[in-house]
Amino acid sequence: MTVVASALVGLVALIHLYIVVLEMFLWDTPKGRKTFGTTPAFSAESKTLAANQGLYNGFLAAGLIWSFFPSGGRPVALFFLGCVIVAGVYGAATANRKILFVQAIPAAAAMLAVLFT
């Protein structure tokens, strides 16, 4: 991968690591509630579900990080970027349109950079 493609893949991985922290550890805090627009009651009731969701985002980040190792590479990056795009489009359609811009579009840009290197 080129420097640009690697930087974009790394950025998408960092975004997902941040989402892991928000969903697994900060969900039921003022920062988490502000980020996701939830109430204290909702965040308390859905804390376990959010942590599970955060774990899945962690797997996406781990896969993208794996793509930087010799055993990973381009095919691994493309697979996990595809997963992020699908998750981002689904999230935008079912939960919050902002997810398209936070997850899917950066992943699509990274995928294009990887494909054209």
C-alpha positions as CSV (number, residue, x, y, z in Angstrom):
1,M,0.0,0.0,0.0
2,T,1.1,3.5,-0.6
3,V,1.6,6.1,2.1
4,V,-1.7,7.7,1.3
5,A,-3.6,4.4,1.3
6,S,-1.9,3.3,4.6
7,A,-2.7,6.7,6.2
8,L,-6.3,6.4,5.2
9,V,-6.6,2.8,6.5
10,G,-4.9,3.9,9.7
11,L,-7.4,6.8,10.1
12,V,-10.3,4.4,9.7
13,A,-8.7,2.1,12.3
14,L,-8.3,5.0,14.7
15,I,-11.9,6.1,14.2
16,H,-13.0,2.6,15.2
17,L,-10.7,2.5,18.2
18,Y,-12.3,5.8,19.3
19,I,-15.8,4.3,18.8
20,V,-14.7,1.3,20.9
21,V,-13.8,3.6,23.8
22,L,-17.1,5.6,23.4
23,E,-19.3,2.5,23.3
24,M,-17.6,0.3,25.8
25,F,-16.3,2.7,28.4
26,L,-18.0,6.1,28.0
27,W,-21.5,5.1,26.9
28,D,-23.1,5.9,30.3
29,T,-21.2,9.2,30.9
30,P,-21.9,12.7,29.9
31,K,-19.4,12.5,27.0
32,G,-21.0,9.3,25.7
33,R,-24.6,10.6,26.1
34,K,-23.7,13.8,24.2
35,T,-21.9,12.0,21.4
36,F,-24.8,9.6,20.8
37,G,-27.7,11.9,21.9
38,T,-29.0,9.6,24.6
39,T,-30.7,10.2,27.9
40,P,-29.2,9.0,31.2
41,A,-32.0,6.5,31.5
42,F,-31.5,5.1,28.0
43,S,-27.7,4.9,28.3
44,A,-28.0,3.1,31.6
45,E,-30.5,0.6,30.2
46,S,-28.5,0.0,27.0
47,K,-25.0,0.0,28.4
48,T,-24.5,-3.8,27.8
49,L,-25.7,-3.6,24.2
50,A,-23.5,-0.6,23.5
51,A,-20.5,-2.5,24.9
52,N,-21.3,-5.4,22.6
53,Q,-21.5,-3.0,19.7
54,G,-18.2,-1.5,20.7
55,L,-16.6,-4.9,20.7
56,Y,-17.6,-5.4,17.1
57,N,-16.1,-2.1,16.2
58,G,-12.9,-3.3,18.0
59,F,-12.8,-6.3,15.6
60,L,-13.1,-3.9,12.7
61,A,-10.2,-1.9,14.0
62,A,-8.1,-5.0,14.7
63,G,-8.6,-6.2,11.2
64,L,-7.5,-2.9,9.7
65,I,-4.5,-2.9,12.0
66,W,-3.8,-6.5,10.9
67,S,-3.6,-5.3,7.3
68,F,-0.3,-3.5,8.2
69,F,1.4,-6.8,9.1
70,P,2.9,-9.1,6.5
71,S,0.3,-11.7,7.1
72,G,-2.4,-9.2,6.3
73,G,-1.8,-6.8,3.5
74,R,-4.1,-5.5,0.8
75,P,-6.7,-8.3,0.8
76,V,-7.2,-8.0,4.5
77,A,-7.5,-4.2,4.3
78,L,-10.1,-4.5,1.5
79,F,-12.1,-7.0,3.4
80,F,-12.3,-5.0,6.6
81,L,-12.9,-1.7,4.8
82,G,-15.8,-3.4,3.0
83,C,-17.2,-4.5,6.3
84,V,-16.9,-0.9,7.6
85,I,-18.7,0.4,4.6
86,V,-21.5,-2.0,4.9
87,A,-21.8,-1.3,8.6
88,G,-21.7,2.4,8.0
89,V,-24.4,2.4,5.3
90,Y,-26.6,0.2,7.4
91,G,-26.1,2.4,10.5
92,A,-26.9,5.5,8.5
93,A,-30.0,3.9,7.1
94,T,-31.3,2.6,10.5
95,A,-29.8,4.7,13.3
96,N,-28.2,8.0,12.4
97,R,-27.3,9.5,9.0
98,K,-24.1,11.0,10.5
99,I,-22.7,7.4,10.6
100,L,-22.4,7.6,6.8
101,F,-19.9,10.5,7.1
102,V,-18.1,9.2,10.2
103,Q,-17.6,5.6,9.1
104,A,-18.7,4.7,5.5
105,I,-17.2,7.6,3.6
106,P,-13.7,7.5,5.2
107,A,-13.7,3.7,4.6
108,A,-14.7,4.2,1.0
109,A,-11.9,6.7,0.5
110,A,-9.5,4.3,2.0
111,M,-10.7,1.5,-0.1
112,L,-10.3,3.5,-3.3
113,A,-6.8,4.4,-2.2
114,V,-6.0,0.8,-1.6
115,L,-7.5,-0.4,-4.8
116,F,-5.7,2.2,-6.9
117,T,-2.2,1.5,-5.5
